[in-house]
Amino acid sequence: MTIDTSAIEQEALAPTELPTEEAPPPAPRFILYLEGPEYARNLRQLTLWTHHVLLPVYGREITSAAPWCSRWWEHREAIAQLHGLWLAWADLTGPGSPLNGPANWHRDYLSPVMQSLRDPEGPFAGCKPGSHRSKDQPPVDALDPFGPPPAPTGR
C-alpha cells in the first residue's frame, strides 16, 4: 500500500501565512491640523506632559526677563511649540530611541523652544503669575491676496 504524499508536499511548499499583527497606530499629527475631539484629546495629553514632566523638571523661576503664563493653553503659539517639543520628546526619549536621543532633545529642541516661549517679547509677554493677557493677532490687508478677485457688488 502506498501513501499519496503529493498533498503533503504541496502544503509544505506553500507559503505559510503568518499571524496577522495589528496595524501600528498612526503617527501623531501636529496639533494645529486637528479639530474637535481629536484636538481636545491631544491638548489634554500635552497638558499632562507639560504639567507632570516639562514644568517640574525644566520650569524655571518666572521673571520679567523669562515670563510664563499659567494659562499657556490659551496661547496658540505656545500650544504649537509645546506640541512640537512633546512629539520630539516622545521620538527621542521613548523605547527604541538612540542612546544619545535625550541629549539631542535637550540641545536641539528643549532649549530653543523654552527660550522662544519665555522670551520677554514672546507669546507670554505681558502675562504674570495668575494674570493672563490675550494677544491681538497682527492685522492683514487681505485674507487671500493672491486668490481670485472678489465678485463685484451691484450698486
Stockholm file with secondary structure:
# STOCKHOLM 1.0

chainA/1-155         MTIDTSAIEQEALAPTELPTEEAPPPAPRFILYLEGPEYARNLRQLTLWTHHVLLPVYGREITSAAPWCSRWWEHREAIAQLHGLWLAWADLTGPGSPLNGPANWHRDYLSPVMQSLRDPEGPFAGCKPGSHRSKDQPPVDALDPFGPPPAPTGR
#=GR chainA/1-155 SS CCCCCHHHHHHHHSCCCCCCCCCCCCCCCCGGGCCHHHHHHHHHHHHHHIIIIIHHHHCCCCBTTBCCCTTGGGCHHHHHHHHHHHHHHHHHHSTTCCTTHHHHHIIIIIHHHHHHHTSTTSTTTTCBTTBCCCCCCCCCSCSSTTSCCCCCCCC
#=GC SS_cons         CCCCCHHHHHHHHSCCCCCCCCCCCCCCCCGGGCCHHHHHHHHHHHHHHIIIIIHHHHCCCCBTTBCCCTTGGGCHHHHHHHHHHHHHHHHHHSTTCCTTHHHHHIIIIIHHHHHHHTSTTSTTTTCBTTBCCCCCCCCCSCSSTTSCCCCCCCC
//
